[in-house]
Amino acid sequence: MAGNSRTTFGKRQKERARQEKQAEKAQRRAQRKLQQKEGDDTLASQPSGGPVITYDDEGNPNGLNFDDF
């Protein structure tokens, strides 16, 4: 009977490790979801990485150079 309790203990440890790993994964998913939501908010408030359009004194846009892209 001594061998029987050892396997039960091993199974219990293995199950506990599986549950901990599952909880950590759920926590990481929740963090990613939160960061993604925050990222959407910051992207809307910040300009994109596209070319910067400058205007002359009369309000007409200046031409774009190769360096603007």
C-alpha positions as CSV (number, residue, x, y, z in Angstrom):
1,M,0.0,0.0,0.0
2,A,3.0,2.4,0.5
3,G,3.5,2.6,-3.3
4,N,-0.2,3.5,-3.8
5,S,0.0,6.7,-1.7
6,R,3.1,7.8,-3.5
7,T,1.4,7.8,-6.9
8,T,-1.6,9.7,-5.3
9,F,0.8,12.3,-4.0
10,G,2.5,12.6,-7.4
11,K,-0.8,13.0,-9.1
12,R,-1.8,15.7,-6.6
13,Q,1.4,17.6,-7.2
14,K,1.0,17.3,-11.0
15,E,-2.6,18.5,-10.8
16,R,-1.6,21.4,-8.6
17,A,1.2,22.4,-11.0
18,R,-1.3,22.2,-13.9
19,Q,-3.8,24.5,-12.1
20,E,-1.0,27.0,-11.2
21,K,0.1,27.1,-14.8
22,Q,-3.5,27.6,-16.0
23,A,-4.0,30.4,-13.5
24,E,-0.7,32.1,-14.7
25,K,-1.8,31.8,-18.3
26,A,-5.2,33.4,-17.5
27,Q,-3.4,36.2,-15.7
28,R,-1.2,36.8,-18.7
29,R,-4.2,36.8,-21.0
30,A,-5.9,39.4,-18.8
31,Q,-2.8,41.6,-18.8
32,R,-2.5,41.4,-22.5
33,K,-6.1,42.3,-23.0
34,L,-5.8,45.3,-20.6
35,Q,-2.6,46.4,-22.4
36,Q,-4.3,46.0,-25.8
37,K,-7.2,48.2,-24.6
38,E,-4.8,50.8,-23.2
39,G,-2.8,50.7,-26.5
40,D,-6.0,51.4,-28.5
41,D,-6.6,54.5,-26.4
42,T,-3.1,55.8,-26.9
43,L,-3.0,55.1,-30.6
44,A,-6.1,57.2,-31.1
45,S,-4.5,60.1,-29.3
46,Q,-1.1,60.0,-30.9
47,P,-0.4,60.8,-34.6
48,S,0.6,57.9,-36.8
49,G,4.2,57.4,-37.9
50,G,3.4,58.7,-41.4
51,P,4.9,61.7,-43.1
52,V,4.6,65.1,-41.5
53,I,2.9,67.7,-43.7
54,T,4.1,71.2,-43.3
55,Y,2.5,74.4,-44.6
56,D,3.9,77.6,-45.9
57,D,2.9,81.1,-44.9
58,E,-0.1,81.1,-47.1
59,G,-1.5,77.9,-45.7
60,N,-0.6,75.7,-48.7
61,P,1.0,72.3,-48.0
62,N,4.7,72.0,-48.9
63,G,5.8,69.2,-51.1
64,L,7.0,65.9,-49.6
65,N,10.7,64.8,-50.0
66,F,12.1,61.4,-50.0
67,D,13.2,61.9,-46.4
68,D,9.7,62.4,-45.2
69,F,8.8,58.8,-45.7
